[in-house]
Amino acid sequence: PVNDMARMAVRLVWPFMDARQRDKLSLVRNEKALHDLIAPEDLPPRFGGTDDFVFDSSVVAAMLSGSLVCPAPSAASLSDVATSRPTSSDEEEDEDEEEEEHDEE
């Protein structure tokens, strides 16, 4: 939820924002309006949500300093995010193969 001072600040910069920027910004006055935009399970309790995640800046600091290294993703986890969309090199190979087949005919 946004207080009146924040709302006034946004009104000052609103005319200088393009439509794309304005579309990304939503100011809400109450939890119900916030829950219409974001599911309660994704919000912390102070905003009427149920997410109990606690940010630990020491973990990020350790990662940035190199003293904590995140494990590389496994092949199984990478297959979960793989898409069937061909890469540009795959498309070029397919085009080459089609040209070769056409030339053979």
ABEGO torsion letter per residue (X at the ends): XBBAAAAAAAAAAAAABBAAAAAABBBBABAAAAAAABBAAABBAAAGBABABBBBAAAAAAAAAGABBBBBBBAAAAAAABBABBBAAAAAAAAAAAAAAAAAX
